[in-house]
């Protein structure tokens, strides 16, 4: 089949409770695959969060079985991204003779996978028994809007203007960790003058915006509350310091050179955040609001620390990960399990 007409199926874990990270990585990969002439199809649950548009470059299918859809659409390659999906789907897809790739964060048993990509800073060969693996930040899937923004915004010491603290606990924040971060900002406001931008993701619980909005009305500092804004990347890039969850938004913060305090919200974030900390690219955030406020104060008060953290992180990410993975997939995976 000519490369121009090949279809490739991308299947993220699209449950609202797990956030937006798996979806974000595969929509980023879909854009890169389209650049190579493929026609990506992204399969999500019927109740998945609101999805970005493919602008004619890729399509979204809501609901349906990955195996049946692969047969119906003439798919030859499937990419999985989500915990449990490889174990559940890879054996069924392999029986059809399909080539199967997986984006993973934590390690996998031996499965019929032709390519495994772990784009995290902690990734190492001992996590996998399969032959064909691509490991480390060299394969980080960064959105094109983030890549394009890096040259336009640079982190600087901010002696004259009011610092901006950016807060985002990922695409879902099912446990409402944003509330504790805003409480920390309240403590910080007793000693520091700053502005805050609070971002809630597209799958945030319905009552979380109301809780944070009520908090904001009691705070002395200027605070904006936005939900899934179109200018998310620009808001992040304009920050002096970011307080973020340890998933995709942390990688984007590091790439943009925004000094970040990362909160671990899920088991799959533990090792990655620890590895970024060892590299000097992030501060691991405290769960107790008063301690988190002290961490923020220390970072705001030390421009050299912000500069050093920014530089260390940016040197580890070049923004070409999605293209590298897309090139492998576009050239045609060989069965090598």
C-alpha positions in Angstrom: 0.0 0.0 0.0 1.5 3.4 -0.9 2.7 5.5 2.1 0.3 8.3 1.1 -2.7 6.2 1.7 -1.6 4.1 4.7 -3.8 4.4 7.8 -2.4 4.0 11.3 -4.6 3.6 14.4 -3.7 5.4 17.6 -5.4 4.2 20.8 -4.9 6.3 24.0 -6.3 5.6 27.4 -9.0 8.2 27.2 -10.8 7.7 30.5 -11.5 11.1 32.2 -10.1 9.8 35.5 -6.6 9.4 34.0 -6.3 12.9 32.6 -5.3 14.0 29.2 -1.6 13.0 28.9 -2.1 9.8 26.8 -4.4 11.7 24.4 -2.0 14.6 24.2 0.9 12.4 23.3 -1.0 10.6 20.6 -2.5 13.7 19.0 1.1 15.0 18.9 2.3 11.8 17.2 -0.7 12.0 14.8 0.5 15.5 13.6 4.0 14.1 13.0 2.7 11.0 11.2 0.6 13.3 8.9 3.8 15.1 8.0 5.1 11.7 6.6 1.9 11.2 4.5 0.1 8.8 6.8 -3.6 9.1 7.7 -3.8 8.7 11.5 -7.0 7.7 13.1 -7.4 8.2 16.9 -9.8 5.9 18.7 -11.2 7.2 22.0 -14.0 6.2 24.3 -17.5 7.7 23.7 -17.2 9.6 27.0 -13.6 10.9 26.4 -12.9 14.5 27.2 -13.3 17.1 24.5 -10.7 16.5 21.8 -8.6 18.8 19.7 -9.4 18.9 16.0 -7.2 17.2 13.5 -7.6 20.1 11.0 -8.0 17.5 8.3 -4.6 15.9 9.1 -6.1 13.1 11.3 -9.5 11.9 12.4 -11.2 11.0 15.7 -13.4 8.0 16.2 -15.4 7.7 19.4 -16.3 4.3 20.7 -15.6 0.9 19.1 -13.2 -2.0 19.4 -9.6 -1.5 18.3 -9.4 -4.9 16.7 -12.7 -4.6 14.7 -11.8 -1.0 13.7 -8.4 -2.1 12.5 -10.0 -4.7 10.2 -12.7 -2.3 9.0 -10.3 0.5 8.1 -7.5 -1.6 6.7 -5.0 -0.7 9.4 -1.6 -2.3 9.4 0.0 -0.6 12.4 -1.5 0.3 15.9 0.0 2.5 18.5 -1.2 2.0 22.1 -0.7 4.5 25.0 -2.2 3.7 28.3 -1.7 1.4 31.3 -3.4 -1.9 30.7 -3.9 -1.4 27.0 -0.9 -3.3 25.8 -1.7 -6.4 28.0 -5.4 -6.2 26.9 -5.0 -5.5 23.2 -1.5 -6.5 21.9 -2.2 -10.2 21.8 -5.5 -9.8 20.0 -4.0 -7.4 17.5 -0.9 -9.6 17.0 -3.2 -12.5 16.0 -4.3 -10.4 13.0 -0.7 -9.9 11.9 -0.7 -6.2 12.7 2.4 -4.3 13.7 2.1 -2.9 17.2 3.8 0.0 19.0 3.4 1.2 22.5 4.1 4.4 24.3 4.9 3.5 27.9 6.1 5.0 31.2 6.6 2.3 33.7 7.9 -1.0 32.1 6.1 -4.0 30.6 6.3 -7.7 30.6 7.2 -9.4 27.3 4.3 -8.8 24.9 3.9 -9.0 21.1 5.1 -5.4 20.6 7.2 -4.4 17.6 8.2 -1.1 19.1 8.3 0.3 22.7 8.8 4.0 23.3 9.4 5.3 26.8 10.1 9.0 26.6 10.8 9.6 30.2 14.0 10.7 31.9 14.2 7.5 34.0 13.7 5.1 31.1 16.2 2.2 30.9 16.6 -1.1 29.1 16.0 -3.2 32.2 12.3 -2.2 32.1 11.6 -4.3 29.0 12.3 -7.7 27.5 11.3 -6.8 24.0 14.0 -6.1 21.4 13.0 -2.8 19.8 12.9 0.0 22.3 13.5 3.8 22.1 14.2 5.2 25.5 14.6 8.6 27.1 13.8 12.3 26.6 15.1 12.1 23.0 11.7 10.6 22.2 9.6 13.0 24.3 6.4 13.9 22.4 6.1 17.7 22.5 3.3 19.5 20.7 4.3 21.7 17.8 2.8 24.7 19.5 5.2 24.2 22.4 8.2 23.8 20.1 7.3 26.9 18.2 6.9 28.9 21.4 10.4 28.1 22.9 12.2 30.6 20.7 9.6 33.3 21.4 9.8 33.2 25.2 12.9 33.0 27.5 13.1 32.8 31.2 14.8 35.8 32.7 15.4 37.2 36.1 12.4 39.4 36.9 13.5 42.4 38.9 11.0 44.9 37.6 7.8 43.2 36.8 5.5 41.2 39.1 6.3 37.5 38.9 3.7 35.1 37.5 3.1 31.7 39.0 1.4 29.2 36.7 -0.5 26.3 38.2 -1.8 23.2 36.3 -2.5 19.8 37.8 -2.9 18.1 34.4 -5.9 17.4 32.3 -8.1 16.0 35.0 -7.0 16.6 38.6 -9.6 14.1 39.9 -8.5 14.5 43.5 -8.6 18.3 43.4 -4.9 19.0 44.1 -5.3 22.4 42.6 -7.1 23.5 45.8 -4.1 22.7 48.0 -1.8 24.6 45.6 -4.0 27.7 45.7 -3.9 27.4 49.5 -0.1 27.5 49.3 -0.3 30.6 47.1 -2.3 32.2 49.9 0.5 31.5 52.4 3.0 32.9 49.9 1.1 36.1 49.4 1.9 37.2 53.0 5.5 37.7 52.0 5.6 38.0 48.2 3.9 40.1 45.5 2.9 38.1 42.5 0.2 37.2 40.0 -1.2 33.7 39.6 -2.7 31.9 36.6 -4.6 28.7 37.5 -5.4 26.3 34.6 -7.9 23.5 34.9 -7.8 20.8 32.3 -10.6 19.7 29.9 -11.4 16.6 32.1 -11.4 18.4 35.5 -14.3 17.5 37.8 -17.3 19.8 37.4 -17.2 21.1 41.0 -13.4 21.9 41.0 -13.8 25.2 39.1 -16.4 26.3 41.7 -14.1 25.4 44.6 -11.1 27.2 43.1 -13.2 30.2 42.1 -14.4 30.5 45.8 -10.8 30.4 46.9 -9.7 33.0 44.5 -12.2 35.5 45.9 -10.5 35.3 49.3 -7.0 35.8 48.0 -5.2 39.1 48.1 -3.2 38.6 44.9 -4.5 38.9 41.3 -5.5 35.4 40.2 -7.0 34.2 36.9 -8.8 30.9 36.6 -9.0 29.4 33.1 -10.3 26.0 31.9 -8.6 24.4 28.9 -7.7 27.7 27.3 -6.7 27.8 23.7 -3.6 29.9 24.6 -2.4 27.3 27.2 1.2 27.3 25.8 1.5 31.1 25.8 0.2 31.2 29.4 2.8 28.6 30.5 5.6 30.3 28.6 4.9 33.7 30.2 5.3 32.3 33.7 8.2 33.0 36.1 7.6 29.7 38.0 5.2 26.8 37.3 3.6 24.4 39.8 2.5 21.4 37.7 1.7 17.8 37.8 4.4 15.3 36.9 3.2 14.3 33.4 3.0 16.0 30.0 2.7 19.5 31.3 6.0 19.0 33.3 7.8 18.0 30.2 6.4 21.0 28.4 7.5 23.3 31.3 11.1 21.9 31.2 11.3 22.3 27.4 10.2 25.9 27.6 12.7 26.6 30.3 10.1 27.4 33.0 11.5 26.6 36.4 9.0 24.1 37.8 7.9 22.6 41.0 6.3 19.2 40.2 3.7 17.4 42.2 3.4 13.6 41.8 -0.2 12.8 41.2 0.0 9.2 40.0 2.3 6.2 40.4 3.5 6.5 36.8 4.9 9.9 37.6 7.1 8.9 40.6 10.2 7.7 38.7 10.1 10.3 36.0 9.9 13.3 38.5 12.7 11.7 40.5 14.9 11.5 37.4 14.2 15.1 36.4 15.2 16.1 40.0 18.4 14.2 39.8 19.2 16.1 36.6 18.6 19.3 38.4 15.7 20.2 36.1 12.9 20.3 38.6 11.9 20.7 42.3 9.8 18.0 43.8 6.8 19.7 45.3 5.6 19.2 48.9 2.0 18.1 49.5 1.6 20.3 52.5 0.6 23.8 51.4 2.8 25.7 53.9 5.9 23.8 52.8 5.0 24.2 49.2 4.7 28.0 49.8 8.2 27.9 51.3 9.5 26.1 48.2 7.9 28.7 45.9 9.4 31.5 48.0 12.9 30.0 47.7 12.6 29.7 43.9 11.2 33.2 43.4 13.9 34.7 45.6 16.8 33.1 43.8 17.1 34.1 40.1 20.3 32.0 39.7 18.6 28.9 40.9 15.8 29.5 38.3 18.3 30.1 35.6 20.3 27.0 36.4 17.2 24.8 36.6 15.9 26.2 33.3 19.2 25.5 31.5 19.6 22.0 32.8 16.2 20.9 31.6 16.3 22.5 28.2 19.6 20.8 27.4 17.8 17.4 27.8 15.0 18.1 25.3 15.4 19.0 21.7 11.7 18.8 20.6 12.3 16.2 17.8 10.9 13.1 19.6 7.6 13.0 17.8 9.3 13.2 14.4 11.7 10.5 15.4 8.9 8.1 16.3 6.9 9.0 13.3 9.8 8.3 11.0 10.2 4.8 12.4 6.5 4.1 12.0 6.2 5.7 8.5 9.1 3.6 7.3 7.2 0.5 8.3 7.8 -1.5 11.5 9.3 -5.0 11.1 8.0 -7.7 13.3 10.7 -8.0 15.9 9.4 -9.0 19.2 
